[in-house]
Amino acid sequence: MAAIQLTPAQRKEHRAEAHHLDPVVMIGSEGLTPAVLKEIDSALNAHGLIKVRVFSDDRAAREALLASLSDELEAAPIQHIGKLLVLWRPLPAKEARPDSPDRRASAPRVVKLLTFSKSGSQRAQVKKLTIFGNQRLTAGGIVKRSKKRLIGTKKRAQSSE
């Protein structure tokens, strides 16, 4: 019995999402080895919904493989069509790291900037720049300040009243 039970409507949604996916892992003649199992687990952690291609002509063996994969990896079997197996597992919650780009603080950060020579014969020089919260680095390597928000004349007139 699978660890995750889905309703037919949920299974239908996941089948529709998986339609355009390509197989991420392929199981060959060796069968389900620990390395293949580890790869499927890491793919489920990264994507949540994956397709697995099985190079076996025995349909019963493929069905047994789908059942064993869903039990061992605590995933829900979504579909078995031909030699393709579709598995789903909810994505693990991401941990909030202080150095992640999702952080909204305006703390200074150090950025490495590569400056290439014009002739191309010399090595690129590495400069370390400190970028503050109100600054950004352009594609050309120039540090620019964020502009203050512009207020229209109507808003300015309303705020002075």
N, C-alpha and C positions, 0 to 999 in steps of 0.2 A: 504494500500500500504506500502511496506517495506521501511525503511529508506535507505537501501543500495541496489542499483541495480547492479547486476552482469551480465556479458555476459555469454552465455552458455559455452564457453570455460573455463572461470574462475570457473563457478559452477562445471564443470567436474573435474578440478584440485582439488578443495576442496573435492569433493566426493571421489576421489582417495586417498587423504590424510586421510580422515575420515574412510576409510574402516577398518583399523586395530585398531581403537579406541574403547574403552569400554564406555558404558554409564556412565556419571559422575553424573547426577542428575536423580532421578526417581520420577515421578508424580503419586501419588496414587489416592485413591477414593475421597479424599478431593478436588482434582483439583488443580488449580493454586492459591495457597495461597501467601501472601506477603513473608513468609519465603522461599518458594520454588523459588519465583521470585528473591529474594535477592541472593540465592545460585547460581542460573543460571547466574546472573549478575557477581558474583565474579568468577565463573568458566570461563566465557568469558573473564574477565580481566586477568586471570592467563594463559589461554591456547589459546584463540582466536577461536579455532575450537572445538566444543563439540558435544557429542551425548546426547540426553535426551530420556529416556524410559518412555512411557505413558501407565499405566495399565488401559486402557479403550478399550472396544470392538467397540465403535462407531467411524467409520472412519471419518465422517463429523465433529465430535467433535474434533478429533485429528488435522484435517486440520485447523479448527478454532483456536485451541490452538497454532498451528505453526504460523498462521498469527498474532495472538495477541502477542505472544512472540517476534516475529520479530519487530512489531511496538513499543511495550513498551520498549524493550531493545536496539532499534536501531541496530539490527543485520540483517544479510541476511539469509533468509531460503535457505538451500542448498538442503536438501533431506527429504522426508517423505516416509519411506519404512516400512511397517508393523507397529509396535508399536514404532519405533525409529524415532526421529526427529533430524536432524543435523542442527546446527546453526553456523554461522561464524560472527565474528566482528574483525576488525583489532586491534592488540594489542596496548595499549596506549604507548606513548613514555616514556622511563625510564628517571627519573630525575637523573642528575649527582650529587651524594653526595660526599662530601670530604672524607668520611670514607669508600667509596666503594672500593672493591678489584680491580676495573678497573683503579683506579688512578695509574699513572706511576711515581709518585714522590718517592724519596728515603728517605723520612722522617722516623725517628725512630718510632717504635711502641712497645707497651708493650704487652707481651705474657705471659699468665699464664701457668705454667708447673706443672703437677701433678707427684710427685715422690712417688711410692708405696714402702712399706717395703718388704724386702725379705721373711719374715716369713708370711706376710699377716695378722698378728694379730693387727697391729697398723694402725692408720688412715693415709691416704695419705697426704703428705705435699705439700702445694701449694707454688711455688716460682714464683715471677714475674721477667721476664727477659726483658731487652730492646734490641730489635733487630734493627740494623741499616740497611740502604739500601743495603750495600754490604754483608750482612749476611743472613743466612737461618737457620731454625731449622729443624734438622733431626728427623726421627721417634723415635729415641732413646733418644731425648731430648738434643742433643748436638748442640751447636751453631757453625756453620762453615762459613768461609768467602768464598765469591765467588772467583773463580780462575781467574787470568788474562787470557785474550784471547791469546792462543798460536799462534805464527806466524811461518810459515814454513821457511825452509832455502832459498827457492827460493824467497819468498816475502821479506825476510830480505836482501837478496843480491840485489834485485831490488830497495828497498828503500834507500840503502846506495849509489847507483850509482848516 
